[in-house]
């Protein structure tokens, strides 16, 4: 198993949780230490895709450690250099906008800010209905920033949701390995999005 310590943040794009949890399970088989971190939405909102408590239990079982879901729990990531890499998957439009603007008011955005102070990589797996609209600016800003790497993404339903973008979660483990080596997995833009 690889020794790099990975932080794995989940935000509130509930429709992508199943493929995200599959990618998380793969990472946990490849890396000895994967620390789950939940946004307030991921930790507390029940949706038509499942109950928050149920997802939390599944995540903790996959990672074999308790979730961090408070600002106090994630703040030491920076000063104590707790992680080699941080993943945000799914990364919603709200989280993208906050990261692009430097806002750190949730466990996920503060974990990112704390981690970046050490100049270490952050992997973003986009999942937003307005990636080609209001959040295009946020994506562009983060593509231009050091230490951010994206899981390859594309349109998930160009006919019904022409502005929607979703990362191919099956490529998350390869993106993590590439980011640890300091490179962006290519191609970044996918012609056809895996469902």
Number of C-alpha atoms within 10 A of each C-alpha: 10 11 10 15 17 22 25 25 27 27 27 24 19 22 14 19 20 13 16 21 19 14 19 24 17 15 23 20 15 15 14 14 20 25 21 24 28 23 20 16 15 23 22 15 14 15 12 8 13 13 14 17 14 11 19 19 12 13 22 14 12 19 20 14 13 14 19 21 20 18 17 11 13 23 17 15 22 20 11 11 15 16 19 18 24 28 29 26 28 28 24 26 24 13 24 26 19 16 20 17 12 13 14 17 12 20 24 30 23 23 28 28 21 21 27 20 12 15 13 20 24 25 26 27 26 28 29 26 21 16 24 15 12 14 22 17 15 19 20 12 15 19 14 10 10 12 18 20 26 25 29 24 23 21 24 22 16 13 8 8 12 15 19 20 26 26 30 23 28 18 16 25 18 15 25 26 14 16 22 18 10 14 15 21 18 12 10 15 14 15 10 13 17 15 12
